[in-house]
């Protein structure tokens, strides 16, 4: 298998893993696979990615923390 020009190995169970670094906006995804008989299959798709968002979770005494006053959390950057 080839994903965006990187060779990706498929294990005996047909499983694979690959990490893509996406930039903000549209990103191309090109997948090409050749089976044991030599048949080729390709997939081309665009993947949209937005700005990273801040995710915040806090635990205290087994409870989710609560915001008891008016306000918000804003991520930096």
FISE-53678 format. One record per residue: residue in three letters; x, y, z of N, C-alpha, C, O in turn. Coordinates in pm, whole numbers, plus 50000, padded with zeros to 5 digits. Atoms other than C-alpha are relative to their C-alpha. Layout:
ALAXYZXYZXYZXYZ;...
This chain:
UNK500854988450000500005000050000500905012250000501955012450064;UNK499294987250001501195035249927499005010950036497955012149972;UNK500854988849958499655065150107500825012649986501835014350055;UNK499294987350024500755099349981501504997849984502305004450051;UNK498605003150035504025084949844500804993250111502024992250101;UNK499335007549893504825066050168499534985549995498334982749992;UNK500345014250001504975027950161499524996250140500184999150240;UNK500615004149874502715013450432499844984849997499224979449905;UNK500095014649996503024976850533498654995750058498135001750152;UNK501255005949953499884956050579500344986750066501074978650009;UNK499645012449931500064928050836499154988349948498304990149861;UNK500675012250047498784892350791498485000550021497744993549952;UNK501434998649976495374902450930499355010749912498155013349924;UNK500534989550086494994929950669499935013650067499275022750017;UNK500014987549926495584957550924501225008349967502295003149935;UNK498884990950022497754988050877499805012550084498705015150133;UNK500064987549927498565020651051500935009949932502045006449891;UNK499174989650061499875053350909499545013550054498345015750073;UNK500304986749949500035089051038500235010349890501275010249824;UNK499874988950095499415119150815500055013050077499295014950172;UNK499984986549944500365154550910499215008949906499555010449789;UNK500884991650082497625177850788500275014650029500495018450143;UNK499904985649983497975214850729498595005750004497644999049962;UNK501324993749998495105238850784499525001949856500275006249769;UNK500574999150135492805238450482499844986349939499674976450010;UNK500205012450073492495211550217501324992549984502354998449953;UNK498825008650009494945182250212499674988149911498624981849928;UNK500275011450087495215155649940500294986750070501234985650149;UNK499775013649953494915118850028500004991149876499014990249805;UNK499855009250114496215094249766500364986350057501394984750123;UNK499765013649954495975057149843500044990849879499154991249793;UNK499865009650109497195030049606500334986550061501224985350145;UNK499745013449950497064992949673500004990249883499204991349791;UNK499885010350103498104963449459499824986650069500564983450163;UNK500215013049936496734929149546500984989749946501784992749857;UNK499055010550037498594896149507499894996049853500844990749796;UNK500195003250142497134891549156500465011249910500445009849787;UNK499514988850079498514925249046498955010549967499235020149896;UNK501044990050023495204944049042500275012350084500635011450202;UNK499704987249934495604980749130498695007350031497795008049948;UNK501134991849960493085001549321500545013050057501525012950132;UNK499564987049948493435038549395498815007850055497685006350008;UNK500994990849942491535063649606500675013550009501795014650058;UNK499514986349986492015101049582498895008150063497755007950017;UNK501014992649925490245123849825500675012250062501865011950092;UNK499504988349929490655158349979499464999750143498284996950164;UNK500384999849860490605161050360500165014250051501235020250039;UNK499944986549944489775194150525500424999650145499974991050220;UNK499544999149861491525203650849499915014550045500325023649973;UNK500104986649943490795233651070501095002450102501984994050120;UNK499024996649896492795250851341499814990550117498694986650149;UNK500125008349880493585229351644499205007350107499315019550122;UNK500814994249894491165235151930500514995150135501074984250147;UNK499615003549865491875234952301498954990950060497764993950055;UNK500895009149928490355205652490500494999550143501664996550167;UNK499594999349861490385208652866499044991850084497824993450074;UNK500815007849910489155183853123500764998850131501974996350131;UNK499355001049870489875183453494499164991050090497934991250085;UNK500675008749905489045158053761500405004250141501575007150168;UNK499724997149859488745165554133499064991450083497844992650071;UNK500805009149915487565139554381499014991849918497904989349963;UNK500855008550082486125118754097498875007149930498025000649870;UNK501074992550064483885146753969500605009149894501745013849908;UNK499584990150099484145168253659499945013750066498995016850137;UNK500044986649942485045203453760498905008149933498525005649818;UNK501114992150049482335229353717500385014750003501155019150088;UNK499814985650004482345265953622498755006150059497685005749997;UNK501174995149928480035282653876499705014749972498665019850012;UNK500244986150034480395318053746499945001349850500234991949777;UNK500024997750144479935333453405501445001449951502275007450019;UNK498664998950053482995330453186500234989649893499324982149856;UNK499665009450103484785310152925501504997450004502285004950064;UNK498585003350012488075293552853500395002649855499724997849763;UNK499554997050135489975306552553501424994649982502304997050064;UNK498675005550027492925288252399500925010849946500485020049877;UNK499024990450055496075307452320500464995249864500414983249834;UNK499455003850130497525308151971498975001049899499224998349782;
